[in-house]
Amino acid sequence: MDFQILVCDDEPDVRAAMRRTLHRFQVTAVESMDEALATMKQRPFNAVVSDFNLGVAQGDGLELLQMVRVLYPETARVLVTGNTDLQVAIRAVNEGAVHRFFLKPWDDDQLITTLEIIMRQVGAVKT
């Protein structure tokens, strides 16, 4: 099965690194929350991987993943961030916006394995 993953990060280098890490999946990379939501209206994704900090003009990645949870509940949600503020992690888990939380720099193998597991779990629930 070809998993479709949407990556949202405002940094071009991080988007490129995420594409390399997730090369075994079909990856679409966008730079903003608005672009992510517009892309998701066009076609389905198995997972969204978003940075927490998406720039000053928009909401943060946690806000994006909360919207994805409501609009596309069958989509796996992963927050990847360089922000070590424990409150971000607590909000992400307590609000149910994410399935997993990773700090940058992420471990490639752990991210891939985690995505495969949660996409299968979420996919199994859809039947």
Chimera marker file (.cmm) of the C-alpha trace (Angstrom):
<marker_set name="trace">
<marker id="1" x="0.000" y="0.000" z="0.000" r="1" g="1" b="0" radius="0.5"/>
<marker id="2" x="1.312" y="3.442" z="-0.919" r="1" g="1" b="0" radius="0.5"/>
<marker id="3" x="0.790" y="5.711" z="2.040" r="1" g="1" b="0" radius="0.5"/>
<marker id="4" x="0.160" y="9.364" z="1.234" r="1" g="1" b="0" radius="0.5"/>
<marker id="5" x="1.836" y="11.742" z="3.691" r="1" g="1" b="0" radius="0.5"/>
<marker id="6" x="1.463" y="15.514" z="3.853" r="1" g="1" b="0" radius="0.5"/>
<marker id="7" x="4.431" y="17.321" z="5.407" r="1" g="1" b="0" radius="0.5"/>
<marker id="8" x="3.954" y="20.901" z="6.590" r="1" g="1" b="0" radius="0.5"/>
<marker id="9" x="7.004" y="22.965" z="7.551" r="1" g="1" b="0" radius="0.5"/>
<marker id="10" x="7.912" y="26.569" z="6.764" r="1" g="1" b="0" radius="0.5"/>
<marker id="11" x="11.613" y="25.695" z="6.337" r="1" g="1" b="0" radius="0.5"/>
<marker id="12" x="12.583" y="24.431" z="2.836" r="1" g="1" b="0" radius="0.5"/>
<marker id="13" x="15.589" y="22.492" z="4.224" r="1" g="1" b="0" radius="0.5"/>
<marker id="14" x="13.386" y="20.667" z="6.723" r="1" g="1" b="0" radius="0.5"/>
<marker id="15" x="10.842" y="19.822" z="4.018" r="1" g="1" b="0" radius="0.5"/>
<marker id="16" x="13.684" y="18.404" z="1.888" r="1" g="1" b="0" radius="0.5"/>
<marker id="17" x="15.062" y="16.400" z="4.829" r="1" g="1" b="0" radius="0.5"/>
<marker id="18" x="11.597" y="15.039" z="5.600" r="1" g="1" b="0" radius="0.5"/>
<marker id="19" x="11.169" y="13.996" z="1.939" r="1" g="1" b="0" radius="0.5"/>
<marker id="20" x="14.479" y="12.101" z="2.134" r="1" g="1" b="0" radius="0.5"/>
<marker id="21" x="13.495" y="10.442" z="5.413" r="1" g="1" b="0" radius="0.5"/>
<marker id="22" x="10.069" y="9.423" z="4.138" r="1" g="1" b="0" radius="0.5"/>
<marker id="23" x="11.202" y="8.430" z="0.624" r="1" g="1" b="0" radius="0.5"/>
<marker id="24" x="9.354" y="5.086" z="0.769" r="1" g="1" b="0" radius="0.5"/>
<marker id="25" x="6.029" y="6.924" z="1.025" r="1" g="1" b="0" radius="0.5"/>
<marker id="26" x="4.239" y="9.298" z="-1.344" r="1" g="1" b="0" radius="0.5"/>
<marker id="27" x="5.140" y="12.673" z="0.200" r="1" g="1" b="0" radius="0.5"/>
<marker id="28" x="3.597" y="16.050" z="-0.568" r="1" g="1" b="0" radius="0.5"/>
<marker id="29" x="5.344" y="18.938" z="1.170" r="1" g="1" b="0" radius="0.5"/>
<marker id="30" x="3.797" y="22.341" z="1.849" r="1" g="1" b="0" radius="0.5"/>
<marker id="31" x="4.978" y="25.381" z="3.770" r="1" g="1" b="0" radius="0.5"/>
<marker id="32" x="1.872" y="26.731" z="5.494" r="1" g="1" b="0" radius="0.5"/>
<marker id="33" x="-1.291" y="25.770" z="7.322" r="1" g="1" b="0" radius="0.5"/>
<marker id="34" x="-3.449" y="27.314" z="4.582" r="1" g="1" b="0" radius="0.5"/>
<marker id="35" x="-1.598" y="25.378" z="1.889" r="1" g="1" b="0" radius="0.5"/>
<marker id="36" x="-1.917" y="22.165" z="3.905" r="1" g="1" b="0" radius="0.5"/>
<marker id="37" x="-5.674" y="22.534" z="4.338" r="1" g="1" b="0" radius="0.5"/>
<marker id="38" x="-6.169" y="23.440" z="0.657" r="1" g="1" b="0" radius="0.5"/>
<marker id="39" x="-4.125" y="20.392" z="-0.401" r="1" g="1" b="0" radius="0.5"/>
<marker id="40" x="-6.140" y="18.116" z="1.878" r="1" g="1" b="0" radius="0.5"/>
<marker id="41" x="-9.378" y="19.317" z="0.265" r="1" g="1" b="0" radius="0.5"/>
<marker id="42" x="-8.049" y="18.111" z="-3.101" r="1" g="1" b="0" radius="0.5"/>
<marker id="43" x="-7.111" y="14.547" z="-2.101" r="1" g="1" b="0" radius="0.5"/>
<marker id="44" x="-6.890" y="12.255" z="0.915" r="1" g="1" b="0" radius="0.5"/>
<marker id="45" x="-3.779" y="11.656" z="3.010" r="1" g="1" b="0" radius="0.5"/>
<marker id="46" x="-2.998" y="8.835" z="5.405" r="1" g="1" b="0" radius="0.5"/>
<marker id="47" x="-0.933" y="11.109" z="7.650" r="1" g="1" b="0" radius="0.5"/>
<marker id="48" x="0.016" y="14.719" z="8.276" r="1" g="1" b="0" radius="0.5"/>
<marker id="49" x="3.436" y="15.494" z="9.732" r="1" g="1" b="0" radius="0.5"/>
<marker id="50" x="3.648" y="19.120" z="10.822" r="1" g="1" b="0" radius="0.5"/>
<marker id="51" x="6.217" y="21.350" z="12.432" r="1" g="1" b="0" radius="0.5"/>
<marker id="52" x="4.968" y="23.241" z="15.481" r="1" g="1" b="0" radius="0.5"/>
<marker id="53" x="6.300" y="26.643" z="14.388" r="1" g="1" b="0" radius="0.5"/>
<marker id="54" x="4.847" y="27.540" z="10.985" r="1" g="1" b="0" radius="0.5"/>
<marker id="55" x="5.889" y="31.194" z="10.962" r="1" g="1" b="0" radius="0.5"/>
<marker id="56" x="4.426" y="34.356" z="12.440" r="1" g="1" b="0" radius="0.5"/>
<marker id="57" x="1.619" y="34.936" z="9.940" r="1" g="1" b="0" radius="0.5"/>
<marker id="58" x="-0.322" y="31.777" z="10.775" r="1" g="1" b="0" radius="0.5"/>
<marker id="59" x="-1.435" y="29.493" z="13.509" r="1" g="1" b="0" radius="0.5"/>
<marker id="60" x="0.959" y="26.859" z="14.732" r="1" g="1" b="0" radius="0.5"/>
<marker id="61" x="1.256" y="23.240" z="13.673" r="1" g="1" b="0" radius="0.5"/>
<marker id="62" x="-0.739" y="22.105" z="16.664" r="1" g="1" b="0" radius="0.5"/>
<marker id="63" x="-3.653" y="24.241" z="15.477" r="1" g="1" b="0" radius="0.5"/>
<marker id="64" x="-3.320" y="22.643" z="12.024" r="1" g="1" b="0" radius="0.5"/>
<marker id="65" x="-3.374" y="19.144" z="13.492" r="1" g="1" b="0" radius="0.5"/>
<marker id="66" x="-6.409" y="19.993" z="15.625" r="1" g="1" b="0" radius="0.5"/>
<marker id="67" x="-8.226" y="21.064" z="12.455" r="1" g="1" b="0" radius="0.5"/>
<marker id="68" x="-7.135" y="17.856" z="10.697" r="1" g="1" b="0" radius="0.5"/>
<marker id="69" x="-8.462" y="15.820" z="13.655" r="1" g="1" b="0" radius="0.5"/>
<marker id="70" x="-11.893" y="17.428" z="13.244" r="1" g="1" b="0" radius="0.5"/>
<marker id="71" x="-12.065" y="17.549" z="9.429" r="1" g="1" b="0" radius="0.5"/>
<marker id="72" x="-10.223" y="14.296" z="8.635" r="1" g="1" b="0" radius="0.5"/>
<marker id="73" x="-10.413" y="12.086" z="11.750" r="1" g="1" b="0" radius="0.5"/>
<marker id="74" x="-9.103" y="9.052" z="9.834" r="1" g="1" b="0" radius="0.5"/>
<marker id="75" x="-5.785" y="10.834" z="9.138" r="1" g="1" b="0" radius="0.5"/>
<marker id="76" x="-2.803" y="10.077" z="11.396" r="1" g="1" b="0" radius="0.5"/>
<marker id="77" x="-1.260" y="13.207" z="12.949" r="1" g="1" b="0" radius="0.5"/>
<marker id="78" x="2.369" y="13.707" z="13.970" r="1" g="1" b="0" radius="0.5"/>
<marker id="79" x="3.909" y="16.875" z="15.416" r="1" g="1" b="0" radius="0.5"/>
<marker id="80" x="7.638" y="17.370" z="14.848" r="1" g="1" b="0" radius="0.5"/>
<marker id="81" x="9.228" y="20.361" z="16.534" r="1" g="1" b="0" radius="0.5"/>
<marker id="82" x="12.423" y="21.967" z="17.694" r="1" g="1" b="0" radius="0.5"/>
<marker id="83" x="10.450" y="23.587" z="20.512" r="1" g="1" b="0" radius="0.5"/>
<marker id="84" x="11.449" y="21.881" z="23.749" r="1" g="1" b="0" radius="0.5"/>
<marker id="85" x="8.741" y="23.633" z="25.774" r="1" g="1" b="0" radius="0.5"/>
<marker id="86" x="7.005" y="20.869" z="27.704" r="1" g="1" b="0" radius="0.5"/>
<marker id="87" x="3.709" y="22.787" z="27.469" r="1" g="1" b="0" radius="0.5"/>
<marker id="88" x="3.620" y="22.153" z="23.697" r="1" g="1" b="0" radius="0.5"/>
<marker id="89" x="3.831" y="18.410" z="24.251" r="1" g="1" b="0" radius="0.5"/>
<marker id="90" x="1.270" y="18.527" z="27.045" r="1" g="1" b="0" radius="0.5"/>
<marker id="91" x="-1.168" y="20.515" z="24.880" r="1" g="1" b="0" radius="0.5"/>
<marker id="92" x="-0.647" y="18.172" z="21.931" r="1" g="1" b="0" radius="0.5"/>
<marker id="93" x="-1.411" y="15.058" z="23.956" r="1" g="1" b="0" radius="0.5"/>
<marker id="94" x="-4.125" y="16.459" z="26.221" r="1" g="1" b="0" radius="0.5"/>
<marker id="95" x="-6.070" y="18.035" z="23.376" r="1" g="1" b="0" radius="0.5"/>
<marker id="96" x="-5.893" y="14.824" z="21.356" r="1" g="1" b="0" radius="0.5"/>
<marker id="97" x="-4.487" y="16.651" z="18.356" r="1" g="1" b="0" radius="0.5"/>
<marker id="98" x="-1.619" y="14.248" z="17.711" r="1" g="1" b="0" radius="0.5"/>
<marker id="99" x="-0.915" y="10.545" z="17.621" r="1" g="1" b="0" radius="0.5"/>
<marker id="100" x="2.823" y="11.102" z="18.178" r="1" g="1" b="0" radius="0.5"/>
<marker id="101" x="5.198" y="13.922" z="19.103" r="1" g="1" b="0" radius="0.5"/>
<marker id="102" x="8.838" y="14.082" z="17.912" r="1" g="1" b="0" radius="0.5"/>
<marker id="103" x="11.595" y="16.540" z="18.753" r="1" g="1" b="0" radius="0.5"/>
<marker id="104" x="13.964" y="17.773" z="16.040" r="1" g="1" b="0" radius="0.5"/>
<marker id="105" x="16.260" y="16.356" z="14.999" r="1" g="1" b="0" radius="0.5"/>
<marker id="106" x="14.096" y="13.284" z="14.635" r="1" g="1" b="0" radius="0.5"/>
<marker id="107" x="15.358" y="9.713" z="14.392" r="1" g="1" b="0" radius="0.5"/>
<marker id="108" x="14.630" y="8.604" z="10.807" r="1" g="1" b="0" radius="0.5"/>
<marker id="109" x="13.947" y="4.945" z="11.583" r="1" g="1" b="0" radius="0.5"/>
<marker id="110" x="11.774" y="5.745" z="14.585" r="1" g="1" b="0" radius="0.5"/>
<marker id="111" x="9.710" y="8.263" z="12.592" r="1" g="1" b="0" radius="0.5"/>
<marker id="112" x="9.196" y="5.820" z="9.699" r="1" g="1" b="0" radius="0.5"/>
<marker id="113" x="8.246" y="2.932" z="11.981" r="1" g="1" b="0" radius="0.5"/>
<marker id="114" x="5.902" y="5.113" z="14.034" r="1" g="1" b="0" radius="0.5"/>
<marker id="115" x="4.156" y="6.421" z="10.920" r="1" g="1" b="0" radius="0.5"/>
<marker id="116" x="3.689" y="2.914" z="9.525" r="1" g="1" b="0" radius="0.5"/>
<marker id="117" x="2.192" y="1.705" z="12.796" r="1" g="1" b="0" radius="0.5"/>
<marker id="118" x="-0.215" y="4.587" z="13.346" r="1" g="1" b="0" radius="0.5"/>
<marker id="119" x="-1.319" y="4.736" z="9.691" r="1" g="1" b="0" radius="0.5"/>
<marker id="120" x="-2.200" y="1.040" z="9.860" r="1" g="1" b="0" radius="0.5"/>
<marker id="121" x="-3.992" y="1.497" z="13.202" r="1" g="1" b="0" radius="0.5"/>
<marker id="122" x="-5.979" y="4.488" z="11.983" r="1" g="1" b="0" radius="0.5"/>
<marker id="123" x="-6.678" y="2.748" z="8.677" r="1" g="1" b="0" radius="0.5"/>
<marker id="124" x="-7.942" y="-0.346" z="10.487" r="1" g="1" b="0" radius="0.5"/>
<marker id="125" x="-10.455" y="1.764" z="12.395" r="1" g="1" b="0" radius="0.5"/>
<marker id="126" x="-12.005" y="3.144" z="9.153" r="1" g="1" b="0" radius="0.5"/>
<marker id="127" x="-13.606" y="-0.096" z="7.992" r="1" g="1" b="0" radius="0.5"/>
<link id1="1" id2="2" r="1" g="1" b="0" radius="0.2"/>
<link id1="2" id2="3" r="1" g="1" b="0" radius="0.2"/>
<link id1="3" id2="4" r="1" g="1" b="0" radius="0.2"/>
<link id1="4" id2="5" r="1" g="1" b="0" radius="0.2"/>
<link id1="5" id2="6" r="1" g="1" b="0" radius="0.2"/>
<link id1="6" id2="7" r="1" g="1" b="0" radius="0.2"/>
<link id1="7" id2="8" r="1" g="1" b="0" radius="0.2"/>
<link id1="8" id2="9" r="1" g="1" b="0" radius="0.2"/>
<link id1="9" id2="10" r="1" g="1" b="0" radius="0.2"/>
<link id1="10" id2="11" r="1" g="1" b="0" radius="0.2"/>
<link id1="11" id2="12" r="1" g="1" b="0" radius="0.2"/>
<link id1="12" id2="13" r="1" g="1" b="0" radius="0.2"/>
<link id1="13" id2="14" r="1" g="1" b="0" radius="0.2"/>
<link id1="14" id2="15" r="1" g="1" b="0" radius="0.2"/>
<link id1="15" id2="16" r="1" g="1" b="0" radius="0.2"/>
<link id1="16" id2="17" r="1" g="1" b="0" radius="0.2"/>
<link id1="17" id2="18" r="1" g="1" b="0" radius="0.2"/>
<link id1="18" id2="19" r="1" g="1" b="0" radius="0.2"/>
<link id1="19" id2="20" r="1" g="1" b="0" radius="0.2"/>
<link id1="20" id2="21" r="1" g="1" b="0" radius="0.2"/>
<link id1="21" id2="22" r="1" g="1" b="0" radius="0.2"/>
<link id1="22" id2="23" r="1" g="1" b="0" radius="0.2"/>
<link id1="23" id2="24" r="1" g="1" b="0" radius="0.2"/>
<link id1="24" id2="25" r="1" g="1" b="0" radius="0.2"/>
<link id1="25" id2="26" r="1" g="1" b="0" radius="0.2"/>
<link id1="26" id2="27" r="1" g="1" b="0" radius="0.2"/>
<link id1="27" id2="28" r="1" g="1" b="0" radius="0.2"/>
<link id1="28" id2="29" r="1" g="1" b="0" radius="0.2"/>
<link id1="29" id2="30" r="1" g="1" b="0" radius="0.2"/>
<link id1="30" id2="31" r="1" g="1" b="0" radius="0.2"/>
<link id1="31" id2="32" r="1" g="1" b="0" radius="0.2"/>
<link id1="32" id2="33" r="1" g="1" b="0" radius="0.2"/>
<link id1="33" id2="34" r="1" g="1" b="0" radius="0.2"/>
<link id1="34" id2="35" r="1" g="1" b="0" radius="0.2"/>
<link id1="35" id2="36" r="1" g="1" b="0" radius="0.2"/>
<link id1="36" id2="37" r="1" g="1" b="0" radius="0.2"/>
<link id1="37" id2="38" r="1" g="1" b="0" radius="0.2"/>
<link id1="38" id2="39" r="1" g="1" b="0" radius="0.2"/>
<link id1="39" id2="40" r="1" g="1" b="0" radius="0.2"/>
<link id1="40" id2="41" r="1" g="1" b="0" radius="0.2"/>
<link id1="41" id2="42" r="1" g="1" b="0" radius="0.2"/>
<link id1="42" id2="43" r="1" g="1" b="0" radius="0.2"/>
<link id1="43" id2="44" r="1" g="1" b="0" radius="0.2"/>
<link id1="44" id2="45" r="1" g="1" b="0" radius="0.2"/>
<link id1="45" id2="46" r="1" g="1" b="0" radius="0.2"/>
<link id1="46" id2="47" r="1" g="1" b="0" radius="0.2"/>
<link id1="47" id2="48" r="1" g="1" b="0" radius="0.2"/>
<link id1="48" id2="49" r="1" g="1" b="0" radius="0.2"/>
<link id1="49" id2="50" r="1" g="1" b="0" radius="0.2"/>
<link id1="50" id2="51" r="1" g="1" b="0" radius="0.2"/>
<link id1="51" id2="52" r="1" g="1" b="0" radius="0.2"/>
<link id1="52" id2="53" r="1" g="1" b="0" radius="0.2"/>
<link id1="53" id2="54" r="1" g="1" b="0" radius="0.2"/>
<link id1="54" id2="55" r="1" g="1" b="0" radius="0.2"/>
<link id1="55" id2="56" r="1" g="1" b="0" radius="0.2"/>
<link id1="56" id2="57" r="1" g="1" b="0" radius="0.2"/>
<link id1="57" id2="58" r="1" g="1" b="0" radius="0.2"/>
<link id1="58" id2="59" r="1" g="1" b="0" radius="0.2"/>
<link id1="59" id2="60" r="1" g="1" b="0" radius="0.2"/>
<link id1="60" id2="61" r="1" g="1" b="0" radius="0.2"/>
<link id1="61" id2="62" r="1" g="1" b="0" radius="0.2"/>
<link id1="62" id2="63" r="1" g="1" b="0" radius="0.2"/>
<link id1="63" id2="64" r="1" g="1" b="0" radius="0.2"/>
<link id1="64" id2="65" r="1" g="1" b="0" radius="0.2"/>
<link id1="65" id2="66" r="1" g="1" b="0" radius="0.2"/>
<link id1="66" id2="67" r="1" g="1" b="0" radius="0.2"/>
<link id1="67" id2="68" r="1" g="1" b="0" radius="0.2"/>
<link id1="68" id2="69" r="1" g="1" b="0" radius="0.2"/>
<link id1="69" id2="70" r="1" g="1" b="0" radius="0.2"/>
<link id1="70" id2="71" r="1" g="1" b="0" radius="0.2"/>
<link id1="71" id2="72" r="1" g="1" b="0" radius="0.2"/>
<link id1="72" id2="73" r="1" g="1" b="0" radius="0.2"/>
<link id1="73" id2="74" r="1" g="1" b="0" radius="0.2"/>
<link id1="74" id2="75" r="1" g="1" b="0" radius="0.2"/>
<link id1="75" id2="76" r="1" g="1" b="0" radius="0.2"/>
<link id1="76" id2="77" r="1" g="1" b="0" radius="0.2"/>
<link id1="77" id2="78" r="1" g="1" b="0" radius="0.2"/>
<link id1="78" id2="79" r="1" g="1" b="0" radius="0.2"/>
<link id1="79" id2="80" r="1" g="1" b="0" radius="0.2"/>
<link id1="80" id2="81" r="1" g="1" b="0" radius="0.2"/>
<link id1="81" id2="82" r="1" g="1" b="0" radius="0.2"/>
<link id1="82" id2="83" r="1" g="1" b="0" radius="0.2"/>
<link id1="83" id2="84" r="1" g="1" b="0" radius="0.2"/>
<link id1="84" id2="85" r="1" g="1" b="0" radius="0.2"/>
<link id1="85" id2="86" r="1" g="1" b="0" radius="0.2"/>
<link id1="86" id2="87" r="1" g="1" b="0" radius="0.2"/>
<link id1="87" id2="88" r="1" g="1" b="0" radius="0.2"/>
<link id1="88" id2="89" r="1" g="1" b="0" radius="0.2"/>
<link id1="89" id2="90" r="1" g="1" b="0" radius="0.2"/>
<link id1="90" id2="91" r="1" g="1" b="0" radius="0.2"/>
<link id1="91" id2="92" r="1" g="1" b="0" radius="0.2"/>
<link id1="92" id2="93" r="1" g="1" b="0" radius="0.2"/>
<link id1="93" id2="94" r="1" g="1" b="0" radius="0.2"/>
<link id1="94" id2="95" r="1" g="1" b="0" radius="0.2"/>
<link id1="95" id2="96" r="1" g="1" b="0" radius="0.2"/>
<link id1="96" id2="97" r="1" g="1" b="0" radius="0.2"/>
<link id1="97" id2="98" r="1" g="1" b="0" radius="0.2"/>
<link id1="98" id2="99" r="1" g="1" b="0" radius="0.2"/>
<link id1="99" id2="100" r="1" g="1" b="0" radius="0.2"/>
<link id1="100" id2="101" r="1" g="1" b="0" radius="0.2"/>
<link id1="101" id2="102" r="1" g="1" b="0" radius="0.2"/>
<link id1="102" id2="103" r="1" g="1" b="0" radius="0.2"/>
<link id1="103" id2="104" r="1" g="1" b="0" radius="0.2"/>
<link id1="104" id2="105" r="1" g="1" b="0" radius="0.2"/>
<link id1="105" id2="106" r="1" g="1" b="0" radius="0.2"/>
<link id1="106" id2="107" r="1" g="1" b="0" radius="0.2"/>
<link id1="107" id2="108" r="1" g="1" b="0" radius="0.2"/>
<link id1="108" id2="109" r="1" g="1" b="0" radius="0.2"/>
<link id1="109" id2="110" r="1" g="1" b="0" radius="0.2"/>
<link id1="110" id2="111" r="1" g="1" b="0" radius="0.2"/>
<link id1="111" id2="112" r="1" g="1" b="0" radius="0.2"/>
<link id1="112" id2="113" r="1" g="1" b="0" radius="0.2"/>
<link id1="113" id2="114" r="1" g="1" b="0" radius="0.2"/>
<link id1="114" id2="115" r="1" g="1" b="0" radius="0.2"/>
<link id1="115" id2="116" r="1" g="1" b="0" radius="0.2"/>
<link id1="116" id2="117" r="1" g="1" b="0" radius="0.2"/>
<link id1="117" id2="118" r="1" g="1" b="0" radius="0.2"/>
<link id1="118" id2="119" r="1" g="1" b="0" radius="0.2"/>
<link id1="119" id2="120" r="1" g="1" b="0" radius="0.2"/>
<link id1="120" id2="121" r="1" g="1" b="0" radius="0.2"/>
<link id1="121" id2="122" r="1" g="1" b="0" radius="0.2"/>
<link id1="122" id2="123" r="1" g="1" b="0" radius="0.2"/>
<link id1="123" id2="124" r="1" g="1" b="0" radius="0.2"/>
<link id1="124" id2="125" r="1" g="1" b="0" radius="0.2"/>
<link id1="125" id2="126" r="1" g="1" b="0" radius="0.2"/>
<link id1="126" id2="127" r="1" g="1" b="0" radius="0.2"/>
</marker_set>
